[in-house]
Amino acid sequence: MRKSYLPITVLGLGGLGLVGMLLGTEKGRAVVRNIADNLFDGPETFEDWNMAAQNELEAIQSALDGLAQALGVRPAAQ
């Protein structure tokens, strides 16, 4: 566990240094502002993707059930 302290510390300080460099310029501030603005849109985007994936899985399950019925295979109990 102690061997991981140094890499974690270096990554943390490097991240802080990067944010400091970005905030030092107008373009950097715009990048940070853009990331912060889009961070809050993440859950809605994920929910949309999740719903689309769920609909696709239901369509696949329906197609497999139809194929099993056509082949005369009894569906397994869930």
Biopython code that builds the backbone (N, CA, C, O; Angstrom):
import numpy as np
from Bio.PDB.StructureBuilder import StructureBuilder

atoms = [
    (1, "MET", "N", (0.824, -1.197, 0.000)),
    (1, "MET", "CA", (0.000, 0.000, 0.000)),
    (1, "MET", "C", (0.866, 1.256, 0.000)),
    (1, "MET", "O", (0.532, 2.235, -0.668)),
    (2, "ARG", "N", (1.952, 1.240, 0.728)),
    (2, "ARG", "CA", (2.797, 2.428, 0.818)),
    (2, "ARG", "C", (3.491, 2.733, -0.495)),
    (2, "ARG", "O", (3.839, 3.884, -0.761)),
    (3, "LYS", "N", (3.699, 1.701, -1.329)),
    (3, "LYS", "CA", (4.358, 1.926, -2.615)),
    (3, "LYS", "C", (3.488, 2.767, -3.548)),
    (3, "LYS", "O", (4.003, 3.373, -4.487)),
    (4, "SER", "N", (2.180, 2.811, -3.303)),
    (4, "SER", "CA", (1.291, 3.573, -4.180)),
    (4, "SER", "C", (1.197, 5.048, -3.787)),
    (4, "SER", "O", (0.672, 5.853, -4.557)),
    (5, "TYR", "N", (1.688, 5.414, -2.623)),
    (5, "TYR", "CA", (1.578, 6.810, -2.193)),
    (5, "TYR", "C", (2.327, 7.762, -3.122)),
    (5, "TYR", "O", (1.804, 8.822, -3.466)),
    (6, "LEU", "N", (3.522, 7.408, -3.523)),
    (6, "LEU", "CA", (4.321, 8.299, -4.362)),
    (6, "LEU", "C", (3.676, 8.530, -5.727)),
    (6, "LEU", "O", (3.543, 9.686, -6.130)),
    (7, "PRO", "N", (3.263, 7.480, -6.469)),
    (7, "PRO", "CA", (2.621, 7.741, -7.762)),
    (7, "PRO", "C", (1.323, 8.538, -7.638)),
    (7, "PRO", "O", (1.027, 9.397, -8.468)),
    (8, "ILE", "N", (0.557, 8.242, -6.594)),
    (8, "ILE", "CA", (-0.691, 8.986, -6.402)),
    (8, "ILE", "C", (-0.395, 10.451, -6.101)),
    (8, "ILE", "O", (-1.080, 11.339, -6.608)),
    (9, "THR", "N", (0.602, 10.704, -5.297)),
    (9, "THR", "CA", (0.985, 12.077, -4.975)),
    (9, "THR", "C", (1.470, 12.818, -6.211)),
    (9, "THR", "O", (1.106, 13.972, -6.437)),
    (10, "VAL", "N", (2.292, 12.149, -7.006)),
    (10, "VAL", "CA", (2.819, 12.777, -8.224)),
    (10, "VAL", "C", (1.678, 13.089, -9.189)),
    (10, "VAL", "O", (1.633, 14.173, -9.771)),
    (11, "LEU", "N", (0.754, 12.140, -9.359)),
    (11, "LEU", "CA", (-0.384, 12.396, -10.245)),
    (11, "LEU", "C", (-1.253, 13.536, -9.728)),
    (11, "LEU", "O", (-1.710, 14.379, -10.499)),
    (12, "GLY", "N", (-1.473, 13.555, -8.429)),
    (12, "GLY", "CA", (-2.283, 14.624, -7.848)),
    (12, "GLY", "C", (-1.643, 15.987, -8.018)),
    (12, "GLY", "O", (-2.310, 16.947, -8.403)),
    (13, "LEU", "N", (-0.343, 16.079, -7.731)),
    (13, "LEU", "CA", (0.354, 17.359, -7.893)),
    (13, "LEU", "C", (0.443, 17.752, -9.367)),
    (13, "LEU", "O", (0.346, 18.930, -9.708)),
    (14, "GLY", "N", (0.626, 16.763, -10.232)),
    (14, "GLY", "CA", (0.655, 17.049, -11.670)),
    (14, "GLY", "C", (-0.675, 17.585, -12.152)),
    (14, "GLY", "O", (-0.725, 18.511, -12.963)),
    (15, "GLY", "N", (-1.761, 17.000, -11.650)),
    (15, "GLY", "CA", (-3.094, 17.483, -12.009)),
    (15, "GLY", "C", (-3.337, 18.898, -11.529)),
    (15, "GLY", "O", (-3.904, 19.720, -12.249)),
    (16, "LEU", "N", (-2.902, 19.180, -10.303)),
    (16, "LEU", "CA", (-3.041, 20.546, -9.786)),
    (16, "LEU", "C", (-2.207, 21.527, -10.592)),
    (16, "LEU", "O", (-2.638, 22.650, -10.853)),
    (17, "GLY", "N", (-0.997, 21.098, -10.991)),
    (17, "GLY", "CA", (-0.156, 21.954, -11.819)),
    (17, "GLY", "C", (-0.789, 22.230, -13.168)),
    (17, "GLY", "O", (-0.717, 23.347, -13.680)),
    (18, "LEU", "N", (-1.409, 21.213, -13.742)),
    (18, "LEU", "CA", (-2.080, 21.379, -15.036)),
    (18, "LEU", "C", (-3.244, 22.352, -14.926)),
    (18, "LEU", "O", (-3.406, 23.234, -15.770)),
    (19, "VAL", "N", (-4.045, 22.192, -13.894)),
    (19, "VAL", "CA", (-5.167, 23.112, -13.697)),
    (19, "VAL", "C", (-4.650, 24.536, -13.479)),
    (19, "VAL", "O", (-5.218, 25.497, -13.998)),
    (20, "GLY", "N", (-3.577, 24.659, -12.713)),
    (20, "GLY", "CA", (-2.995, 25.987, -12.497)),
    (20, "GLY", "C", (-2.510, 26.619, -13.783)),
    (20, "GLY", "O", (-2.701, 27.814, -14.006)),
    (21, "MET", "N", (-1.874, 25.808, -14.643)),
    (21, "MET", "CA", (-1.409, 26.329, -15.933)),
    (21, "MET", "C", (-2.585, 26.720, -16.814)),
    (21, "MET", "O", (-2.546, 27.745, -17.494)),
    (22, "LEU", "N", (-3.634, 25.899, -16.800)),
    (22, "LEU", "CA", (-4.792, 26.209, -17.626)),
    (22, "LEU", "C", (-5.477, 27.488, -17.165)),
    (22, "LEU", "O", (-5.904, 28.302, -17.984)),
    (23, "LEU", "N", (-5.577, 27.659, -15.868)),
    (23, "LEU", "CA", (-6.248, 28.845, -15.350)),
    (23, "LEU", "C", (-5.417, 30.109, -15.531)),
    (23, "LEU", "O", (-5.925, 31.216, -15.355)),
    (24, "GLY", "N", (-4.156, 29.953, -15.877)),
    (24, "GLY", "CA", (-3.285, 31.104, -16.072)),
    (24, "GLY", "C", (-3.485, 31.799, -17.407)),
    (24, "GLY", "O", (-3.005, 32.918, -17.588)),
    (25, "THR", "N", (-4.179, 31.170, -18.344)),
    (25, "THR", "CA", (-4.409, 31.771, -19.661)),
    (25, "THR", "C", (-5.903, 31.866, -19.933)),
    (25, "THR", "O", (-6.699, 31.144, -19.333)),
    (26, "GLU", "N", (-6.270, 32.742, -20.823)),
    (26, "GLU", "CA", (-7.690, 32.889, -21.175)),
    (26, "GLU", "C", (-8.214, 31.634, -21.859)),
    (26, "GLU", "O", (-9.332, 31.192, -21.592)),
    (27, "LYS", "N", (-7.399, 31.062, -22.744)),
    (27, "LYS", "CA", (-7.816, 29.829, -23.414)),
    (27, "LYS", "C", (-7.966, 28.699, -22.403)),
    (27, "LYS", "O", (-8.899, 27.901, -22.500)),
    (28, "GLY", "N", (-7.064, 28.624, -21.440)),
    (28, "GLY", "CA", (-7.148, 27.616, -20.393)),
    (28, "GLY", "C", (-8.400, 27.767, -19.555)),
    (28, "GLY", "O", (-9.047, 26.778, -19.208)),
    (29, "ARG", "N", (-8.743, 29.006, -19.229)),
    (29, "ARG", "CA", (-9.965, 29.258, -18.467)),
    (29, "ARG", "C", (-11.190, 28.824, -19.255)),
    (29, "ARG", "O", (-12.142, 28.287, -18.689)),
    (30, "ALA", "N", (-11.163, 29.060, -20.576)),
    (30, "ALA", "CA", (-12.290, 28.649, -21.418)),
    (30, "ALA", "C", (-12.413, 27.126, -21.443)),
    (30, "ALA", "O", (-13.521, 26.591, -21.425)),
    (31, "VAL", "N", (-11.279, 26.431, -21.484)),
    (31, "VAL", "CA", (-11.307, 24.962, -21.480)),
    (31, "VAL", "C", (-11.887, 24.445, -20.166)),
    (31, "VAL", "O", (-12.754, 23.571, -20.168)),
    (32, "VAL", "N", (-11.411, 24.985, -19.052)),
    (32, "VAL", "CA", (-11.914, 24.555, -17.742)),
    (32, "VAL", "C", (-13.391, 24.878, -17.609)),
    (32, "VAL", "O", (-14.154, 24.067, -17.085)),
    (33, "ARG", "N", (-13.804, 26.043, -18.070)),
    (33, "ARG", "CA", (-15.213, 26.434, -18.015)),
    (33, "ARG", "C", (-16.064, 25.485, -18.855)),
    (33, "ARG", "O", (-17.152, 25.091, -18.435)),
    (34, "ASN", "N", (-15.573, 25.117, -20.041)),
    (34, "ASN", "CA", (-16.298, 24.204, -20.922)),
    (34, "ASN", "C", (-16.447, 22.830, -20.273)),
    (34, "ASN", "O", (-17.516, 22.223, -20.338)),
    (35, "ILE", "N", (-15.385, 22.343, -19.653)),
    (35, "ILE", "CA", (-15.452, 21.050, -18.969)),
    (35, "ILE", "C", (-16.458, 21.102, -17.825)),
    (35, "ILE", "O", (-17.263, 20.185, -17.659)),
    (36, "ALA", "N", (-16.413, 22.161, -17.049)),
    (36, "ALA", "CA", (-17.339, 22.299, -15.922)),
    (36, "ALA", "C", (-18.788, 22.384, -16.402)),
    (36, "ALA", "O", (-19.677, 21.794, -15.788)),
    (37, "ASP", "N", (-19.035, 23.113, -17.494)),
    (37, "ASP", "CA", (-20.397, 23.226, -18.021)),
    (37, "ASP", "C", (-20.910, 21.888, -18.534)),
    (37, "ASP", "O", (-22.071, 21.545, -18.313)),
    (38, "ASN", "N", (-20.057, 21.131, -19.215)),
    (38, "ASN", "CA", (-20.484, 19.859, -19.780)),
    (38, "ASN", "C", (-20.527, 18.739, -18.760)),
    (38, "ASN", "O", (-21.130, 17.697, -19.019)),
    (39, "LEU", "N", (-19.910, 18.924, -17.622)),
    (39, "LEU", "CA", (-19.897, 17.903, -16.589)),
    (39, "LEU", "C", (-21.302, 17.631, -16.072)),
    (39, "LEU", "O", (-21.632, 16.494, -15.738)),
    (40, "PHE", "N", (-22.118, 18.653, -16.006)),
    (40, "PHE", "CA", (-23.462, 18.495, -15.484)),
    (40, "PHE", "C", (-24.418, 17.895, -16.508)),
    (40, "PHE", "O", (-25.500, 17.444, -16.130)),
    (41, "ASP", "N", (-24.056, 17.872, -17.804)),
    (41, "ASP", "CA", (-24.888, 17.258, -18.825)),
    (41, "ASP", "C", (-24.666, 15.751, -18.903)),
    (41, "ASP", "O", (-25.418, 15.053, -19.583)),
    (42, "GLY", "N", (-23.661, 15.246, -18.226)),
    (42, "GLY", "CA", (-23.301, 13.836, -18.290)),
    (42, "GLY", "C", (-24.412, 12.880, -17.900)),
    (42, "GLY", "O", (-24.673, 11.937, -18.646)),
    (43, "PRO", "N", (-25.085, 13.074, -16.759)),
    (43, "PRO", "CA", (-26.128, 12.121, -16.368)),
    (43, "PRO", "C", (-27.268, 12.020, -17.380)),
    (43, "PRO", "O", (-27.776, 10.925, -17.625)),
    (44, "GLU", "N", (-27.675, 13.139, -17.970)),
    (44, "GLU", "CA", (-28.760, 13.096, -18.954)),
    (44, "GLU", "C", (-28.333, 12.313, -20.191)),
    (44, "GLU", "O", (-29.112, 11.526, -20.730)),
    (45, "THR", "N", (-27.111, 12.526, -20.637)),
    (45, "THR", "CA", (-26.601, 11.805, -21.801)),
    (45, "THR", "C", (-26.524, 10.318, -21.504)),
    (45, "THR", "O", (-26.877, 9.497, -22.351)),
    (46, "PHE", "N", (-26.067, 9.964, -20.309)),
    (46, "PHE", "CA", (-25.973, 8.559, -19.938)),
    (46, "PHE", "C", (-27.354, 7.931, -19.855)),
    (46, "PHE", "O", (-27.531, 6.786, -20.270)),
    (47, "GLU", "N", (-28.336, 8.652, -19.329)),
    (47, "GLU", "CA", (-29.695, 8.124, -19.239)),
    (47, "GLU", "C", (-30.262, 7.864, -20.628)),
    (47, "GLU", "O", (-30.931, 6.853, -20.840)),
    (48, "ASP", "N", (-30.005, 8.764, -21.582)),
    (48, "ASP", "CA", (-30.468, 8.564, -22.949)),
    (48, "ASP", "C", (-29.826, 7.327, -23.558)),
    (48, "ASP", "O", (-30.505, 6.523, -24.198)),
    (49, "TRP", "N", (-28.520, 7.171, -23.362)),
    (49, "TRP", "CA", (-27.816, 6.007, -23.895)),
    (49, "TRP", "C", (-28.334, 4.735, -23.238)),
    (49, "TRP", "O", (-28.527, 3.720, -23.909)),
    (50, "ASN", "N", (-28.559, 4.787, -21.937)),
    (50, "ASN", "CA", (-29.052, 3.629, -21.203)),
    (50, "ASN", "C", (-30.421, 3.192, -21.715)),
    (50, "ASN", "O", (-30.668, 1.997, -21.874)),
    (51, "MET", "N", (-31.303, 4.140, -21.971)),
    (51, "MET", "CA", (-32.637, 3.810, -22.483)),
    (51, "MET", "C", (-32.541, 3.203, -23.880)),
    (51, "MET", "O", (-33.246, 2.239, -24.179)),
    (52, "ALA", "N", (-31.682, 3.749, -24.738)),
    (52, "ALA", "CA", (-31.508, 3.199, -26.080)),
    (52, "ALA", "C", (-30.945, 1.782, -26.009)),
    (52, "ALA", "O", (-31.380, 0.907, -26.757)),
    (53, "ALA", "N", (-29.990, 1.548, -25.123)),
    (53, "ALA", "CA", (-29.418, 0.206, -24.972)),
    (53, "ALA", "C", (-30.468, -0.767, -24.454)),
    (53, "ALA", "O", (-30.536, -1.906, -24.914)),
    (54, "GLN", "N", (-31.285, -0.331, -23.505)),
    (54, "GLN", "CA", (-32.343, -1.193, -22.968)),
    (54, "GLN", "C", (-33.347, -1.556, -24.055)),
    (54, "GLN", "O", (-33.771, -2.708, -24.143)),
    (55, "ASN", "N", (-33.732, -0.590, -24.880)),
    (55, "ASN", "CA", (-34.670, -0.871, -25.986)),
    (55, "ASN", "C", (-34.068, -1.856, -26.977)),
    (55, "ASN", "O", (-34.762, -2.739, -27.481)),
    (56, "GLU", "N", (-32.779, -1.706, -27.257)),
    (56, "GLU", "CA", (-32.104, -2.615, -28.179)),
    (56, "GLU", "C", (-32.049, -4.032, -27.604)),
    (56, "GLU", "O", (-32.266, -5.005, -28.326)),
    (57, "LEU", "N", (-31.763, -4.146, -26.319)),
    (57, "LEU", "CA", (-31.739, -5.471, -25.683)),
    (57, "LEU", "C", (-33.117, -6.130, -25.701)),
    (57, "LEU", "O", (-33.222, -7.340, -25.903)),
    (58, "GLU", "N", (-34.159, -5.355, -25.493)),
    (58, "GLU", "CA", (-35.514, -5.899, -25.554)),
    (58, "GLU", "C", (-35.853, -6.370, -26.963)),
    (58, "GLU", "O", (-36.511, -7.398, -27.129)),
    (59, "ALA", "N", (-35.412, -5.628, -27.984)),
    (59, "ALA", "CA", (-35.648, -6.045, -29.369)),
    (59, "ALA", "C", (-34.894, -7.329, -29.684)),
    (59, "ALA", "O", (-35.421, -8.208, -30.366)),
    (60, "ILE", "N", (-33.670, -7.443, -29.196)),
    (60, "ILE", "CA", (-32.895, -8.669, -29.411)),
    (60, "ILE", "C", (-33.561, -9.841, -28.709)),
    (60, "ILE", "O", (-33.652, -10.927, -29.281)),
    (61, "GLN", "N", (-34.032, -9.641, -27.469)),
    (61, "GLN", "CA", (-34.704, -10.708, -26.726)),
    (61, "GLN", "C", (-35.969, -11.147, -27.450)),
    (61, "GLN", "O", (-36.267, -12.339, -27.523)),
    (62, "SER", "N", (-36.703, -10.193, -27.980)),
    (62, "SER", "CA", (-37.923, -10.518, -28.720)),
    (62, "SER", "C", (-37.593, -11.328, -29.973)),
    (62, "SER", "O", (-38.286, -12.297, -30.286)),
    (63, "ALA", "N", (-36.533, -10.934, -30.693)),
    (63, "ALA", "CA", (-36.132, -11.668, -31.892)),
    (63, "ALA", "C", (-35.674, -13.087, -31.541)),
    (63, "ALA", "O", (-35.979, -14.036, -32.264)),
    (64, "LEU", "N", (-34.953, -13.229, -30.447)),
    (64, "LEU", "CA", (-34.513, -14.558, -30.021)),
    (64, "LEU", "C", (-35.691, -15.421, -29.588)),
    (64, "LEU", "O", (-35.713, -16.619, -29.868)),
    (65, "ASP", "N", (-36.667, -14.831, -28.913)),
    (65, "ASP", "CA", (-37.861, -15.580, -28.527)),
    (65, "ASP", "C", (-38.624, -16.054, -29.754)),
    (65, "ASP", "O", (-39.106, -17.186, -29.792)),
    (66, "GLY", "N", (-38.735, -15.177, -30.773)),
    (66, "GLY", "CA", (-39.406, -15.565, -32.012)),
    (66, "GLY", "C", (-38.665, -16.679, -32.734)),
    (66, "GLY", "O", (-39.289, -17.596, -33.268)),
    (67, "LEU", "N", (-37.352, -16.608, -32.755)),
    (67, "LEU", "CA", (-36.536, -17.648, -33.383)),
    (67, "LEU", "C", (-36.687, -18.977, -32.641)),
    (67, "LEU", "O", (-36.812, -20.032, -33.262)),
    (68, "ALA", "N", (-36.673, -18.915, -31.320)),
    (68, "ALA", "CA", (-36.839, -20.136, -30.520)),
    (68, "ALA", "C", (-38.212, -20.746, -30.753)),
    (68, "ALA", "O", (-38.344, -21.967, -30.837)),
    (69, "GLN", "N", (-39.221, -19.916, -30.858)),
    (69, "GLN", "CA", (-40.573, -20.421, -31.106)),
    (69, "GLN", "C", (-40.654, -21.058, -32.484)),
    (69, "GLN", "O", (-41.282, -22.104, -32.644)),
    (70, "ALA", "N", (-40.031, -20.446, -33.477)),
    (70, "ALA", "CA", (-40.043, -21.010, -34.829)),
    (70, "ALA", "C", (-39.308, -22.330, -34.891)),
    (70, "ALA", "O", (-39.684, -23.213, -35.662)),
    (71, "LEU", "N", (-38.269, -22.479, -34.092)),
    (71, "LEU", "CA", (-37.506, -23.724, -34.073)),
    (71, "LEU", "C", (-38.124, -24.777, -33.154)),
    (71, "LEU", "O", (-37.688, -25.929, -33.136)),
    (72, "GLY", "N", (-39.129, -24.378, -32.402)),
    (72, "GLY", "CA", (-39.795, -25.312, -31.501)),
    (72, "GLY", "C", (-39.037, -25.535, -30.210)),
    (72, "GLY", "O", (-39.226, -26.554, -29.546)),
    (73, "VAL", "N", (-38.187, -24.601, -29.851)),
    (73, "VAL", "CA", (-37.423, -24.709, -28.613)),
    (73, "VAL", "C", (-38.211, -23.985, -27.516)),
    (73, "VAL", "O", (-38.695, -22.870, -27.705)),
    (74, "ARG", "N", (-38.322, -24.643, -26.383)),
    (74, "ARG", "CA", (-39.036, -24.037, -25.264)),
    (74, "ARG", "C", (-38.112, -23.057, -24.551)),
    (74, "ARG", "O", (-36.988, -23.434, -24.222)),
    (75, "PRO", "N", (-38.534, -21.805, -24.293)),
    (75, "PRO", "CA", (-37.683, -20.827, -23.591)),
    (75, "PRO", "C", (-37.393, -21.290, -22.165)),
    (75, "PRO", "O", (-38.244, -21.890, -21.509)),
    (76, "ALA", "N", (-36.196, -21.005, -21.704)),
    (76, "ALA", "CA", (-35.814, -21.345, -20.343)),
    (76, "ALA", "C", (-36.535, -20.447, -19.355)),
    (76, "ALA", "O", (-36.836, -19.293, -19.658)),
    (77, "ALA", "N", (-36.812, -20.979, -18.171)),
    (77, "ALA", "CA", (-37.455, -20.187, -17.132)),
    (77, "ALA", "C", (-36.484, -19.154, -16.612)),
    (77, "ALA", "O", (-35.292, -19.425, -16.461)),
    (78, "GLN", "N", (-36.998, -17.967, -16.339)),
    (78, "GLN", "CA", (-36.121, -16.883, -15.872)),
    (78, "GLN", "C", (-36.134, -16.776, -14.402)),
    (78, "GLN", "O", (-35.453, -15.919, -13.839)),
]
sb = StructureBuilder()
sb.init_structure("model")
sb.init_model(0)
sb.init_chain("A")
sb.init_seg("    ")
for serial, (resi, resn, name, xyz) in enumerate(atoms, 1):
    if name == "N":
        sb.init_residue(resn, " ", resi, " ")
    sb.init_atom(name, np.array(xyz, "f"), 0.0, 1.0, " ", f" {name:<3s}", serial, name[0])
structure = sb.get_structure()
